[in-house]
Every structure is written in C-alpha cells, then in structure tokens.
C-alpha cells in the first residue's frame, strides 16, 4: 500500500498495524516514494537463560556472612 505523507500522519496507527501484519507500507510525497514502514524484528526472550551460571543466587544469598566470609570479602584474609 502506498499513502501520502498527509494520510500517513492521519492514519499512522493503522499503518503500523498493517506493517506488523506483513503488509508493505510506503509513504510518498506526491507520487514519489520516500519512506517505508517496516516492523522491527523481535528476538524471543528466554526465561532462565543464566540459570545455574550466576553465583550467589541460592537461597542463602541474603543471609549474613560468616566472620570468615566477611574477612575474605573485605580483603583481610
């Protein structure tokens, strides 16, 4: 579909939906095409991508450190 700049301003939401649905949307000045509306590819989000790879995420993560751990943390040991 080709629309004028004026029509694109008026119907932008509908044109975006059309592009998301796979339609080719071209914006023209007069009869000369000048821009195209295309969807941005979405990458799938993987839940738990780093599970097991991040240290300190266990149930004891928020517990107070032992005196030995605290000394190591502060560089005293």
N, CA, C and O atoms as a CHARMM CRD file, in Angstrom:
* protein
*
  308
    1    1 UNK  N      0.84300  -1.16400   0.00000 PROA 1      0.00000
    2    1 UNK  CA     0.00000   0.00000   0.00000 PROA 1      0.00000
    3    1 UNK  C      0.89200   1.23200   0.00000 PROA 1      0.00000
    4    1 UNK  O      1.91700   1.26700   0.68000 PROA 1      0.00000
    5    2 UNK  N      0.50200   2.22800  -0.75600 PROA 2      0.00000
    6    2 UNK  CA     1.23700   3.49700  -0.79000 PROA 2      0.00000
    7    2 UNK  C      0.29400   4.60700  -0.35300 PROA 2      0.00000
    8    2 UNK  O     -0.83100   4.71400  -0.84000 PROA 2      0.00000
    9    3 UNK  N      0.77800   5.44300   0.58800 PROA 3      0.00000
   10    3 UNK  CA    -0.03400   6.54600   1.09600 PROA 3      0.00000
   11    3 UNK  C      0.78100   7.82400   1.04900 PROA 3      0.00000
   12    3 UNK  O      2.01100   7.79000   1.00600 PROA 3      0.00000
   13    4 UNK  N      0.08500   8.95300   1.05900 PROA 4      0.00000
   14    4 UNK  CA     0.77600  10.24300   1.08800 PROA 4      0.00000
   15    4 UNK  C      1.23500  10.54700   2.51300 PROA 4      0.00000
   16    4 UNK  O      0.80500   9.89800   3.46700 PROA 4      0.00000
   17    5 UNK  N      2.10400  11.53300   2.64200 PROA 5      0.00000
   18    5 UNK  CA     2.57800  11.95000   3.95900 PROA 5      0.00000
   19    5 UNK  C      1.39000  12.39200   4.81400 PROA 5      0.00000
   20    5 UNK  O      1.31200  12.05400   5.99500 PROA 5      0.00000
   21    6 UNK  N      0.47200  13.14300   4.22300 PROA 6      0.00000
   22    6 UNK  CA    -0.70300  13.60500   4.96900 PROA 6      0.00000
   23    6 UNK  C     -1.52300  12.42100   5.48300 PROA 6      0.00000
   24    6 UNK  O     -1.92800  12.40300   6.64600 PROA 6      0.00000
   25    7 UNK  N     -1.76600  11.44200   4.62600 PROA 7      0.00000
   26    7 UNK  CA    -2.53500  10.26200   5.04200 PROA 7      0.00000
   27    7 UNK  C     -1.78000   9.46900   6.10800 PROA 7      0.00000
   28    7 UNK  O     -2.39100   8.90700   7.01800 PROA 7      0.00000
   29    8 UNK  N     -0.45000   9.42600   5.99400 PROA 8      0.00000
   30    8 UNK  CA     0.35100   8.70800   6.99100 PROA 8      0.00000
   31    8 UNK  C      0.22700   9.37000   8.36200 PROA 8      0.00000
   32    8 UNK  O      0.12700   8.68600   9.38100 PROA 8      0.00000
   33    9 UNK  N      0.23500  10.70900   8.38200 PROA 9      0.00000
   34    9 UNK  CA     0.06500  11.42000   9.65600 PROA 9      0.00000
   35    9 UNK  C     -1.30100  11.11300  10.26200 PROA 9      0.00000
   36    9 UNK  O     -1.42600  10.90800  11.47000 PROA 9      0.00000
   37   10 UNK  N     -2.30700  11.08700   9.42100 PROA 10     0.00000
   38   10 UNK  CA    -3.67600  10.88500   9.88500 PROA 10     0.00000
   39   10 UNK  C     -3.92600   9.45600  10.35600 PROA 10     0.00000
   40   10 UNK  O     -4.66400   9.24200  11.31800 PROA 10     0.00000
   41   11 UNK  N     -3.31700   8.47600   9.68600 PROA 11     0.00000
   42   11 UNK  CA    -3.62300   7.06300   9.94400 PROA 11     0.00000
   43   11 UNK  C     -2.40600   6.26200  10.40000 PROA 11     0.00000
   44   11 UNK  O     -2.30200   5.07400  10.09600 PROA 11     0.00000
   45   12 UNK  N     -1.49300   6.89100  11.11900 PROA 12     0.00000
   46   12 UNK  CA    -0.24100   6.22800  11.48700 PROA 12     0.00000
   47   12 UNK  C     -0.46600   4.91900  12.24500 PROA 12     0.00000
   48   12 UNK  O      0.18600   3.92000  11.94100 PROA 12     0.00000
   49   13 UNK  N     -1.36000   4.90200  13.20900 PROA 13     0.00000
   50   13 UNK  CA    -1.60500   3.67800  13.98500 PROA 13     0.00000
   51   13 UNK  C     -2.05700   2.53100  13.09200 PROA 13     0.00000
   52   13 UNK  O     -1.59400   1.40100  13.24800 PROA 13     0.00000
   53   14 UNK  N     -2.95700   2.81700  12.16000 PROA 14     0.00000
   54   14 UNK  CA    -3.44500   1.78000  11.24200 PROA 14     0.00000
   55   14 UNK  C     -2.33500   1.30400  10.31500 PROA 14     0.00000
   56   14 UNK  O     -2.26200   0.11800   9.99000 PROA 14     0.00000
   57   15 UNK  N     -1.47000   2.22000   9.88800 PROA 15     0.00000
   58   15 UNK  CA    -0.36500   1.83900   9.00300 PROA 15     0.00000
   59   15 UNK  C      0.65400   0.97100   9.74000 PROA 15     0.00000
   60   15 UNK  O      1.20800   0.03300   9.16600 PROA 15     0.00000
   61   16 UNK  N      0.89600   1.28500  11.00300 PROA 16     0.00000
   62   16 UNK  CA     1.80700   0.45600  11.79700 PROA 16     0.00000
   63   16 UNK  C      1.23100  -0.95000  11.94700 PROA 16     0.00000
   64   16 UNK  O      1.95500  -1.93500  11.80000 PROA 16     0.00000
   65   17 UNK  N     -0.05000  -1.04600  12.23300 PROA 17     0.00000
   66   17 UNK  CA    -0.69000  -2.36300  12.34900 PROA 17     0.00000
   67   17 UNK  C     -0.58900  -3.13300  11.03700 PROA 17     0.00000
   68   17 UNK  O     -0.33400  -4.33700  11.03700 PROA 17     0.00000
   69   18 UNK  N     -0.79100  -2.43600   9.91800 PROA 18     0.00000
   70   18 UNK  CA    -0.68700  -3.08900   8.61500 PROA 18     0.00000
   71   18 UNK  C      0.72600  -3.62700   8.39900 PROA 18     0.00000
   72   18 UNK  O      0.89300  -4.74700   7.91600 PROA 18     0.00000
   73   19 UNK  N      1.73500  -2.84400   8.75000 PROA 19     0.00000
   74   19 UNK  CA     3.12000  -3.29400   8.60700 PROA 19     0.00000
   75   19 UNK  C      3.39300  -4.49200   9.50800 PROA 19     0.00000
   76   19 UNK  O      4.06800  -5.43600   9.09400 PROA 19     0.00000
   77   20 UNK  N      2.87500  -4.46500  10.73700 PROA 20     0.00000
   78   20 UNK  CA     3.05900  -5.59200  11.65100 PROA 20     0.00000
   79   20 UNK  C      2.39400  -6.85500  11.12900 PROA 20     0.00000
   80   20 UNK  O      2.82200  -7.96500  11.44600 PROA 20     0.00000
   81   21 UNK  N      1.34900  -6.68700  10.33100 PROA 21     0.00000
   82   21 UNK  CA     0.64600  -7.82700   9.74500 PROA 21     0.00000
   83   21 UNK  C      1.23900  -8.25600   8.40900 PROA 21     0.00000
   84   21 UNK  O      0.65000  -9.07600   7.70500 PROA 21     0.00000
   85   22 UNK  N      2.40000  -7.70800   8.05400 PROA 22     0.00000
   86   22 UNK  CA     3.10300  -8.15500   6.85900 PROA 22     0.00000
   87   22 UNK  C      2.85500  -7.34900   5.60000 PROA 22     0.00000
   88   22 UNK  O      3.39300  -7.67500   4.54200 PROA 22     0.00000
   89   23 UNK  N      2.05700  -6.31300   5.69600 PROA 23     0.00000
   90   23 UNK  CA     1.76700  -5.51000   4.50800 PROA 23     0.00000
   91   23 UNK  C      2.90600  -4.52400   4.24100 PROA 23     0.00000
   92   23 UNK  O      3.49200  -3.97800   5.17600 PROA 23     0.00000
   93   24 UNK  N      3.21000  -4.30200   2.97500 PROA 24     0.00000
   94   24 UNK  CA     4.24100  -3.34000   2.57300 PROA 24     0.00000
   95   24 UNK  C      3.61500  -1.94700   2.60300 PROA 24     0.00000
   96   24 UNK  O      2.68000  -1.66700   1.85200 PROA 24     0.00000
   97   25 UNK  N      4.13100  -1.07300   3.47400 PROA 25     0.00000
   98   25 UNK  CA     3.57600   0.27500   3.63000 PROA 25     0.00000
   99   25 UNK  C      4.62900   1.28000   3.18200 PROA 25     0.00000
  100   25 UNK  O      5.70600   1.37400   3.77000 PROA 25     0.00000
  101   26 UNK  N      4.30400   2.03200   2.13100 PROA 26     0.00000
  102   26 UNK  CA     5.21600   3.02000   1.56200 PROA 26     0.00000
  103   26 UNK  C      4.57800   4.39600   1.69300 PROA 26     0.00000
  104   26 UNK  O      3.39700   4.57700   1.39700 PROA 26     0.00000
  105   27 UNK  N      5.38100   5.37100   2.14600 PROA 27     0.00000
  106   27 UNK  CA     4.91100   6.75200   2.26200 PROA 27     0.00000
  107   27 UNK  C      5.50300   7.53600   1.09900 PROA 27     0.00000
  108   27 UNK  O      6.69100   7.42200   0.79800 PROA 27     0.00000
  109   28 UNK  N      4.65500   8.33500   0.45000 PROA 28     0.00000
  110   28 UNK  CA     5.09000   9.07000  -0.73500 PROA 28     0.00000
  111   28 UNK  C      4.80500  10.55800  -0.58800 PROA 28     0.00000
  112   28 UNK  O      3.84000  10.97600   0.05100 PROA 28     0.00000
  113   29 UNK  N      5.68700  11.34200  -1.21000 PROA 29     0.00000
  114   29 UNK  CA     5.43400  12.78100  -1.38100 PROA 29     0.00000
  115   29 UNK  C      4.93900  12.93300  -2.80700 PROA 29     0.00000
  116   29 UNK  O      5.68200  12.75300  -3.77200 PROA 29     0.00000
  117   30 UNK  N      3.67500  13.26600  -2.90800 PROA 30     0.00000
  118   30 UNK  CA     3.08000  13.25400  -4.24300 PROA 30     0.00000
  119   30 UNK  C      3.03100  11.80900  -4.70900 PROA 30     0.00000
  120   30 UNK  O      2.39600  10.96800  -4.07200 PROA 30     0.00000
  121   31 UNK  N      3.70100  11.51800  -5.82200 PROA 31     0.00000
  122   31 UNK  CA     3.75200  10.13600  -6.32400 PROA 31     0.00000
  123   31 UNK  C      5.11400   9.48900  -6.11000 PROA 31     0.00000
  124   31 UNK  O      5.32400   8.33800  -6.49300 PROA 31     0.00000
  125   32 UNK  N      6.04000  10.22700  -5.49900 PROA 32     0.00000
  126   32 UNK  CA     7.40600   9.71900  -5.31900 PROA 32     0.00000
  127   32 UNK  C      7.55200   9.05400  -3.94700 PROA 32     0.00000
  128   32 UNK  O      7.43700   9.72900  -2.92400 PROA 32     0.00000
  129   33 UNK  N      7.80500   7.73500  -3.91200 PROA 33     0.00000
  130   33 UNK  CA     8.00600   7.04800  -2.63400 PROA 33     0.00000
  131   33 UNK  C      9.23900   7.59100  -1.91300 PROA 33     0.00000
  132   33 UNK  O     10.29700   7.75700  -2.52100 PROA 33     0.00000
  133   34 UNK  N      9.09900   7.86800  -0.61100 PROA 34     0.00000
  134   34 UNK  CA    10.21800   8.42200   0.15400 PROA 34     0.00000
  135   34 UNK  C     10.53500   7.63200   1.42300 PROA 34     0.00000
  136   34 UNK  O     11.62900   7.77400   1.96800 PROA 34     0.00000
  137   35 UNK  N      9.61800   6.81300   1.90000 PROA 35     0.00000
  138   35 UNK  CA     9.87200   6.06400   3.13700 PROA 35     0.00000
  139   35 UNK  C      9.03100   4.79500   3.15600 PROA 35     0.00000
  140   35 UNK  O      8.03500   4.66800   2.44400 PROA 35     0.00000
  141   36 UNK  N      9.46500   3.87100   3.98900 PROA 36     0.00000
  142   36 UNK  CA     8.74500   2.60500   4.14200 PROA 36     0.00000
  143   36 UNK  C      8.59100   2.32500   5.63700 PROA 36     0.00000
  144   36 UNK  O      9.52000   2.54500   6.41400 PROA 36     0.00000
  145   37 UNK  N      7.43300   1.84600   6.02600 PROA 37     0.00000
  146   37 UNK  CA     7.20800   1.43000   7.41000 PROA 37     0.00000
  147   37 UNK  C      7.38000  -0.08200   7.45800 PROA 37     0.00000
  148   37 UNK  O      6.67900  -0.82800   6.77400 PROA 37     0.00000
  149   38 UNK  N      8.32900  -0.51600   8.28000 PROA 38     0.00000
  150   38 UNK  CA     8.58400  -1.95400   8.43000 PROA 38     0.00000
  151   38 UNK  C      8.65600  -2.28900   9.92000 PROA 38     0.00000
  152   38 UNK  O      9.10400  -1.46600  10.71900 PROA 38     0.00000
  153   39 UNK  N      8.22200  -3.48400  10.29500 PROA 39     0.00000
  154   39 UNK  CA     8.32300  -3.86400  11.70600 PROA 39     0.00000
  155   39 UNK  C      9.76700  -4.18000  12.08400 PROA 39     0.00000
  156   39 UNK  O     10.54500  -4.64700  11.25300 PROA 39     0.00000
  157   40 UNK  N     10.11500  -3.92300  13.33200 PROA 40     0.00000
  158   40 UNK  CA    11.43000  -4.28000  13.84700 PROA 40     0.00000
  159   40 UNK  C     11.35500  -5.73200  14.31000 PROA 40     0.00000
  160   40 UNK  O     10.46700  -6.08300  15.08700 PROA 40     0.00000
  161   41 UNK  N     12.27400  -6.58300  13.84500 PROA 41     0.00000
  162   41 UNK  CA    12.23700  -7.98800  14.27500 PROA 41     0.00000
  163   41 UNK  C     12.39600  -8.09300  15.79200 PROA 41     0.00000
  164   41 UNK  O     13.26100  -7.44500  16.38200 PROA 41     0.00000
  165   42 UNK  N     11.56300  -8.90500  16.40500 PROA 42     0.00000
  166   42 UNK  CA    11.60400  -9.10200  17.85400 PROA 42     0.00000
  167   42 UNK  C     12.33700 -10.40300  18.15700 PROA 42     0.00000
  168   42 UNK  O     12.01100 -11.45500  17.60700 PROA 42     0.00000
  169   43 UNK  N     13.33400 -10.32000  19.04100 PROA 43     0.00000
  170   43 UNK  CA    14.03700 -11.52600  19.46100 PROA 43     0.00000
  171   43 UNK  C     13.25900 -12.15800  20.61000 PROA 43     0.00000
  172   43 UNK  O     12.75900 -11.44900  21.48300 PROA 43     0.00000
  173   44 UNK  N     13.15400 -13.48300  20.61600 PROA 44     0.00000
  174   44 UNK  CA    12.44600 -14.12500  21.72400 PROA 44     0.00000
  175   44 UNK  C     13.22000 -13.97100  23.02800 PROA 44     0.00000
  176   44 UNK  O     14.45100 -14.00200  23.03600 PROA 44     0.00000
  177   45 UNK  N     12.50200 -13.80700  24.11400 PROA 45     0.00000
  178   45 UNK  CA    13.10000 -13.67300  25.43800 PROA 45     0.00000
  179   45 UNK  C     13.06900 -15.04200  26.10700 PROA 45     0.00000
  180   45 UNK  O     12.00800 -15.65500  26.23100 PROA 45     0.00000
  181   46 UNK  N     14.22000 -15.51200  26.53200 PROA 46     0.00000
  182   46 UNK  CA    14.31200 -16.81000  27.17800 PROA 46     0.00000
  183   46 UNK  C     14.38000 -16.62400  28.68600 PROA 46     0.00000
  184   46 UNK  O     15.31200 -16.00900  29.20400 PROA 46     0.00000
  185   47 UNK  N     13.39700 -17.15400  29.37700 PROA 47     0.00000
  186   47 UNK  CA    13.37700 -17.07100  30.83500 PROA 47     0.00000
  187   47 UNK  C     14.36000 -18.09500  31.38800 PROA 47     0.00000
  188   47 UNK  O     14.38500 -19.24500  30.94800 PROA 47     0.00000
  189   48 UNK  N     15.15900 -17.67400  32.34300 PROA 48     0.00000
  190   48 UNK  CA    16.11300 -18.58300  32.96900 PROA 48     0.00000
  191   48 UNK  C     17.34900 -18.82700  32.13800 PROA 48     0.00000
  192   48 UNK  O     18.00300 -19.85900  32.29000 PROA 48     0.00000
  193   49 UNK  N     17.67700 -17.90300  31.26900 PROA 49     0.00000
  194   49 UNK  CA    18.81500 -18.07100  30.37000 PROA 49     0.00000
  195   49 UNK  C     20.11400 -18.31500  31.12800 PROA 49     0.00000
  196   49 UNK  O     20.94400 -19.10400  30.67500 PROA 49     0.00000
  197   50 UNK  N     20.31300 -17.66100  32.26600 PROA 50     0.00000
  198   50 UNK  CA    21.56100 -17.79600  33.02700 PROA 50     0.00000
  199   50 UNK  C     21.41200 -18.69100  34.25900 PROA 50     0.00000
  200   50 UNK  O     22.27500 -18.68700  35.13700 PROA 50     0.00000
  201   51 UNK  N     20.34100 -19.44200  34.32400 PROA 51     0.00000
  202   51 UNK  CA    20.12600 -20.29900  35.49700 PROA 51     0.00000
  203   51 UNK  C     21.31900 -21.24000  35.68100 PROA 51     0.00000
  204   51 UNK  O     21.73500 -21.93200  34.75200 PROA 51     0.00000
  205   52 UNK  N     21.85100 -21.24600  36.89000 PROA 52     0.00000
  206   52 UNK  CA    22.97600 -22.11600  37.21000 PROA 52     0.00000
  207   52 UNK  C     24.32900 -21.54100  36.84700 PROA 52     0.00000
  208   52 UNK  O     25.35200 -22.13300  37.19000 PROA 52     0.00000
  209   53 UNK  N     24.37000 -20.40300  36.16300 PROA 53     0.00000
  210   53 UNK  CA    25.63000 -19.80100  35.74600 PROA 53     0.00000
  211   53 UNK  C     26.01300 -18.60400  36.60000 PROA 53     0.00000
  212   53 UNK  O     27.14800 -18.13200  36.52300 PROA 53     0.00000
  213   54 UNK  N     25.10000 -18.10800  37.40400 PROA 54     0.00000
  214   54 UNK  CA    25.35800 -16.92100  38.21000 PROA 54     0.00000
  215   54 UNK  C     25.54700 -17.34500  39.66000 PROA 54     0.00000
  216   54 UNK  O     24.66400 -17.97000  40.24700 PROA 54     0.00000
  217   55 UNK  N     26.68700 -17.00900  40.23300 PROA 55     0.00000
  218   55 UNK  CA    26.95400 -17.36400  41.62500 PROA 55     0.00000
  219   55 UNK  C     26.18700 -16.43600  42.55900 PROA 55     0.00000
  220   55 UNK  O     25.93600 -15.27800  42.22400 PROA 55     0.00000
  221   56 UNK  N     25.82400 -16.93700  43.71100 PROA 56     0.00000
  222   56 UNK  CA    25.16000 -16.10200  44.70200 PROA 56     0.00000
  223   56 UNK  C     23.67700 -15.95500  44.49000 PROA 56     0.00000
  224   56 UNK  O     23.07200 -15.00500  44.98500 PROA 56     0.00000
  225   57 UNK  N     23.07800 -16.88000  43.76300 PROA 57     0.00000
  226   57 UNK  CA    21.64100 -16.76000  43.55000 PROA 57     0.00000
  227   57 UNK  C     20.86500 -17.82200  44.32300 PROA 57     0.00000
  228   57 UNK  O     19.66800 -18.00700  44.10000 PROA 57     0.00000
  229   58 UNK  N     21.54600 -18.51800  45.23300 PROA 58     0.00000
  230   58 UNK  CA    20.89900 -19.56400  46.00600 PROA 58     0.00000
  231   58 UNK  C     20.06600 -19.00100  47.14100 PROA 58     0.00000
  232   58 UNK  O     20.00500 -17.78700  47.33400 PROA 58     0.00000
  233   59 UNK  N     19.42300 -19.89100  47.89300 PROA 59     0.00000
  234   59 UNK  CA    18.55000 -19.43200  48.98200 PROA 59     0.00000
  235   59 UNK  C     19.30000 -18.72300  50.10000 PROA 59     0.00000
  236   59 UNK  O     18.69500 -17.95500  50.84800 PROA 59     0.00000
  237   60 UNK  N     20.62000 -18.96500  50.23700 PROA 60     0.00000
  238   60 UNK  CA    21.38500 -18.33200  51.31300 PROA 60     0.00000
  239   60 UNK  C     22.02300 -17.00900  50.88500 PROA 60     0.00000
  240   60 UNK  O     22.81200 -16.43800  51.63700 PROA 60     0.00000
  241   61 UNK  N     21.70100 -16.52800  49.71900 PROA 61     0.00000
  242   61 UNK  CA    22.32900 -15.32100  49.18200 PROA 61     0.00000
  243   61 UNK  C     22.12000 -14.11000  50.08700 PROA 61     0.00000
  244   61 UNK  O     23.02100 -13.28500  50.23100 PROA 61     0.00000
  245   62 UNK  N     20.95000 -13.99600  50.69400 PROA 62     0.00000
  246   62 UNK  CA    20.63800 -12.82500  51.50700 PROA 62     0.00000
  247   62 UNK  C     20.91500 -13.03600  53.00000 PROA 62     0.00000
  248   62 UNK  O     20.60900 -12.17200  53.82200 PROA 62     0.00000
  249   63 UNK  N     21.48200 -14.16200  53.33400 PROA 63     0.00000
  250   63 UNK  CA    21.82500 -14.43100  54.72900 PROA 63     0.00000
  251   63 UNK  C     23.11300 -13.69700  55.08700 PROA 63     0.00000
  252   63 UNK  O     23.93800 -13.44500  54.20800 PROA 63     0.00000
  253   64 UNK  N     23.30400 -13.34800  56.36700 PROA 64     0.00000
  254   64 UNK  CA    24.54700 -12.67700  56.78400 PROA 64     0.00000
  255   64 UNK  C     25.76400 -13.57000  56.53700 PROA 64     0.00000
  256   64 UNK  O     25.67300 -14.79500  56.61500 PROA 64     0.00000
  257   65 UNK  N     26.89500 -12.94400  56.24100 PROA 65     0.00000
  258   65 UNK  CA    28.13300 -13.68700  56.01100 PROA 65     0.00000
  259   65 UNK  C     28.71500 -14.15200  57.33800 PROA 65     0.00000
  260   65 UNK  O     28.52700 -13.52800  58.38200 PROA 65     0.00000
  261   66 UNK  N     29.42400 -15.26500  57.26000 PROA 66     0.00000
  262   66 UNK  CA    30.15700 -15.72300  58.44000 PROA 66     0.00000
  263   66 UNK  C     31.35300 -14.79500  58.62500 PROA 66     0.00000
  264   66 UNK  O     31.72800 -14.08700  57.69000 PROA 66     0.00000
  265   67 UNK  N     31.95900 -14.78300  59.81000 PROA 67     0.00000
  266   67 UNK  CA    33.14700 -13.93800  60.00700 PROA 67     0.00000
  267   67 UNK  C     34.26500 -14.24500  59.00200 PROA 67     0.00000
  268   67 UNK  O     34.96800 -13.33500  58.56100 PROA 67     0.00000
  269   68 UNK  N     34.43000 -15.52600  58.63900 PROA 68     0.00000
  270   68 UNK  CA    35.45800 -15.89500  57.66100 PROA 68     0.00000
  271   68 UNK  C     35.13200 -15.32100  56.27700 PROA 68     0.00000
  272   68 UNK  O     36.01200 -14.78800  55.60200 PROA 68     0.00000
  273   69 UNK  N     33.86400 -15.43100  55.85800 PROA 69     0.00000
  274   69 UNK  CA    33.45400 -14.89000  54.55900 PROA 69     0.00000
  275   69 UNK  C     33.59300 -13.37300  54.53100 PROA 69     0.00000
  276   69 UNK  O     34.01600 -12.79900  53.52700 PROA 69     0.00000
  277   70 UNK  N     33.23700 -12.73100  55.63100 PROA 70     0.00000
  278   70 UNK  CA    33.33900 -11.28100  55.71500 PROA 70     0.00000
  279   70 UNK  C     34.79400 -10.82900  55.60700 PROA 70     0.00000
  280   70 UNK  O     35.08500  -9.83300  54.94600 PROA 70     0.00000
  281   71 UNK  N     35.70300 -11.55200  56.24900 PROA 71     0.00000
  282   71 UNK  CA    37.12800 -11.22100  56.16300 PROA 71     0.00000
  283   71 UNK  C     37.62700 -11.37200  54.73300 PROA 71     0.00000
  284   71 UNK  O     38.39500 -10.53600  54.25700 PROA 71     0.00000
  285   72 UNK  N     37.20100 -12.43100  54.03700 PROA 72     0.00000
  286   72 UNK  CA    37.58200 -12.60900  52.62800 PROA 72     0.00000
  287   72 UNK  C     37.01200 -11.47500  51.77400 PROA 72     0.00000
  288   72 UNK  O     37.69500 -10.94700  50.89700 PROA 72     0.00000
  289   73 UNK  N     35.76600 -11.10900  52.03500 PROA 73     0.00000
  290   73 UNK  CA    35.09800 -10.04800  51.27500 PROA 73     0.00000
  291   73 UNK  C     35.82900  -8.71800  51.42100 PROA 73     0.00000
  292   73 UNK  O     35.97900  -7.96900  50.45600 PROA 73     0.00000
  293   74 UNK  N     36.27700  -8.43700  52.63000 PROA 74     0.00000
  294   74 UNK  CA    36.94100  -7.16500  52.90000 PROA 74     0.00000
  295   74 UNK  C     38.43900  -7.21800  52.63200 PROA 74     0.00000
  296   74 UNK  O     39.14700  -6.24000  52.87000 PROA 74     0.00000
  297   75 UNK  N     38.92700  -8.35700  52.13600 PROA 75     0.00000
  298   75 UNK  CA    40.33400  -8.47000  51.77300 PROA 75     0.00000
  299   75 UNK  C     41.27000  -8.59000  52.95600 PROA 75     0.00000
  300   75 UNK  O     42.45500  -8.27100  52.84800 PROA 75     0.00000
  301   76 UNK  N     40.75800  -9.04200  54.07200 PROA 76     0.00000
  302   76 UNK  CA    41.57800  -9.15300  55.27800 PROA 76     0.00000
  303   76 UNK  C     42.17300 -10.54300  55.44800 PROA 76     0.00000
  304   76 UNK  O     43.04400 -10.73500  56.29700 PROA 76     0.00000
  305   77 UNK  N     41.73300 -11.49700  54.67500 PROA 77     0.00000
  306   77 UNK  CA    42.24200 -12.86500  54.85500 PROA 77     0.00000
  307   77 UNK  C     43.15200 -13.26500  53.71500 PROA 77     0.00000
  308   77 UNK  O     43.67000 -14.38100  53.70100 PROA 77     0.00000
